[in-house]
Amino acid sequence: MSKKIGDVILDIQNISLRFGGVKALTDISFNVREHEVRAIIGPNGAGKSSMLNCINGVYTPQEGTITFRGQTFDHMDSHAVAKMGIARTFQNLALFKGMSVLENIMTGRNLRMKSDMFLQALRIGPAEKEEIAHREKVEHIIDFLEIQAHRKTPVGQLPYGLQKRVDLGRALALEPQVLLLDEPMAGMNVEEKQDMCRFILDVNDEFGTTIVLIEHDMGVVMDISDRVVVLDYGKKIGDGMPEEVRNNPDVIQAYLGTSH
Amino acid sequence: MAFFLETLLGGLMAGMLYSLVALGFVLIFKASGVFNFAQGAMVLFAALAMARFSEWMPLWLDLNNLLLSNLVAFVMAGAVMFVVAWVIERLVLRHLVNQEGATLLMATLGITYFMEGLGQALFGSDVYKIDIGMPKEPIFVLDTFFEGGVLVNKEDVIAAAIAATLVAALSIFFQKTSTGRALRAVADDHQAAQSIGIPLNRIWVIVWCVAGIVALVSGMIWGSKLGVQFSLTTVALRALPVVILGGLTSVPGAIIGGLIIGVGEKLSEVYLGPYVGGGIEIWFAYVLALVFLLFRPQGLFGEKIIDRV
């Protein structure tokens, strides 16, 4: 399987993030190429989620810049990020619990709904056509993630693994260019992990979506990612192909400790 | 039989008015997950604005037409409520994104006192009247079926019709439009809503604005019935059981809840009152709410949120 990896689409330069005296991230730089699967790994508290939150605009880094498709920002704005085509999933599920699976994924289409509110309310004219078109996209995503049977189920009633899929589905509904996945396989059993891996690779393959992924499961990371960046205590300690990273002594030390 | 129908209708009308106030609670809760303690204060504030503007309008603009000056006053009071919504978002809510529900509740408690004070400082603290020209005289209907017919208050009928229209419009707005969907999304999870590009700040202004308009309509109707005075804030307290009964997240629930409570109050007062010495009307709603809290805490139509442990 060979795929075309493009130019740099997302470029992180010298990002530092502090919470008071706590340095969450120190001078982190790395880039993400179009169509690749880029993993961020590191022990607990390494700053992986913080990094994602900087890209996503939840946190504002004190230093550094983020360049997305040639546009450079010193901080990102959540709303603008979604508009530019960066979507994300959450480490701890953040679904809209009062809604069904279908509605949850439908919310991901909101940004693209253009028709007038009053027309929407009355379901007439272009608004109806638009709603149907969006609904079709959403049904496609539901098929893709194999959750057809749960379409109308309130998300709170679904098992954890399926909720994770809905989270992914909602992000996919934005038709993002870059998809940020915060531990998509945390807390899953082997089978669920395999399914999720398959979905991630399929998204990457079929839609050409660039994927930035935080993951703990080393086996998974080494299998599916094209390049890996390693963080430890908010610093970057490794960056490269999976096998390079695996043999990097700093990385081994961070994960296993050293013998004295 | 005619007397029973009269009581029933009276209850339904009263219930419709409760629903209107309850709707304000439901709107804000649905769309931001905040239980808005300030709803009563907003009703008072809006009613004060409406009452004073309609009083000042003939002086300022030389309007002699009652309907026209009321209309202008309504639009101006609506504009005031929009400003209120915008200021609340700017100064309070924006700084409390991603905070616990309890924090937001406390913030609305602060807003309550502030608005009560500000409203009376701006518009005065006397008793004012709103005269929107609603006919006060009662009419008799169905007199072909019953001897003497059934007595209905025209004012109540009009008020109920206004309330019903408003409710229908809002239900459709929440269920069918993408903005409605965005509002519900924000209520469930701020961060996730932001991640799919829902502009939190704008959504909050919209919903507080809509709640402000609902407060204005209920303030106007209650105000024209009871006069605009400080005790109007307690109308919100009477709507609390309605919200508990109907479910905090359901627009239709607010309506049905209001009707049940209105009818229940009146019927129990008339038919049970004599056995227990009367006064049931005062506590009926609260006891009913209590029973619901014990057996069905999400209310009749509320979303039952199931958390997996």
Interface residues (C-beta under 8 A of the other chain):
Chain A: N56 G57 V58 S78 H79 V81 A82 K83 A87 R88 F90 A94 L95 F96 K97 G98 M99 E103 M106 T107 G108 R109 N110 L111 M113 M117 Q120 A121 L122 R123 P154 G156 Q157 P159 Y160 R170 A171 A173 L174
Chain B: A169 I172 F173 K176 T177 S178 T179 R181 A182 R184 A185 A187 D188 D189 Q191 A192 A193 Q194 S195 I196 G197 I198 P199 L200 T249 E303 I305 I306 D307 R308
